[in-house]
């Protein structure tokens, strides 16, 4: 009789790590989560769809990488699911009627929302096509990236500046909360594999422009010549379980190992750190202490080892010098902040790049918002009373033996939630026309609007023909 099979990979007794923190040192239920969404998925185009996919790769592992948007999905659908799924940030890509690409960063569930115009962008495939040795597709996306922010706070800014100081601090906090914080004492060094760089361009005209860059961290041992590094890599490959003969250097045509080390009979190909032009700069070199386990020796062996260490004047053989290098993964984006508002795409405008309000206009807007707030509270109170009334009627019908009506069982949930998420309040097309009018007027003056106007006209005519068919 054959021996019964015992499943050890996914069942009891498996050697899998118990907690996700054992894998990457970051996974936690309280870590921030995000969703990258295309508003109007069928209308944004293939380039913006690919850009959204690339940004999802940047936000891994705390994002929905395989999120599928439908044409019928609205913004309120995603906002409603933020609470049950634990989503803390929404990144919304959209295209306006004039052809501008917009990105909105919304902090769930109460905002604020930052509106950015994507002035320039390069996809991941474009960045890799321009590189000689592109990198990607490995274990870099298992852990969240290291966030590096530069020039977000201007020392000369104050409350009366074009970009006030409180807006700079609010933007910094919103971007910092995209990824889990790093504790130097508990975070493993190997878990930091990527870097997300956000650099703000300094300008005097009051613009807030952020450059978005994404890099992978690679290390290379220094202090060894290229032949020694190849032999060292081949030795590690043979000791590993996935050893391949293809990784070994070909020494079949050489008479001795010395020919491989010195690069020929006369040593013309010998290469050191000083003569190698491909070596990294000394500024990027770091010392890493190897964590390999040591064999426990007896008392005499430990004493002799200690004496030898004293003779060598404290030389540590476990310290390895490695050069750190950044390889760009993509995508690239140049983001220009245009508006900041309270709530999730609906609320009072806290800052606007183009539209400036006077004190009287601000007071008038405050009165309108207070009135809307009071009306909203009244509607919520009335809706709660209606729900309680239906429940009491349902309970009375059950006691009377009537069994109730099917319409009573299906409560009007949309009516109860419609007050919280008013469709008219949501701006699902990016900028709500206030800034685009001024931008389009400037484009007309410079003569840049004619080409885009022809493209939009052609796109609209093609849509009308398809609808008639």
Buried (B, 14 or more C-beta within 10 A) or exposed (E): EEEEEEEEEEEEEEEEEEEBEEBBBBBEEEBBBBBBBBBBBEBBBEEBBBBBBBBBBBBBBBBBEEBEBEEEBBBBEBBBEBEEEBBBBBBBBBBBEBEBBBBBBBBBBEBBBBBBBBEEBBBBEBBBEEEEEBBBEEEBBBBBBBBEBEEBEBEEBEEEEBBBBEBBEBBBEBBBBBBBEBEEEEBEEEBBBBBBBBBBEEEEEEBBBBBBBBBBBBBBBBBBBBBEBBBEBBEEBEEEEEEEEEBBEEEEEBEEEEBBBBBEEEEEEBBEEEEEEEBBEEEBBEEEEEEEEEEEEEEEEEEEEEEEEEEEEEEEEEEBEBBEBBBBBBBBBBBBBBBBBBBBBBBEBBBBBBBEEEEEEEEEEEEEEEEEEEEEEEBEEEBEEBBEEBEEEBEEBEEEEEEBEEEEEEBEEEEBEBBEBEEEBBBBBBBBEEBBEEBBEEBEEEEEBEEBBEEBEEEEEEEEEEEEE
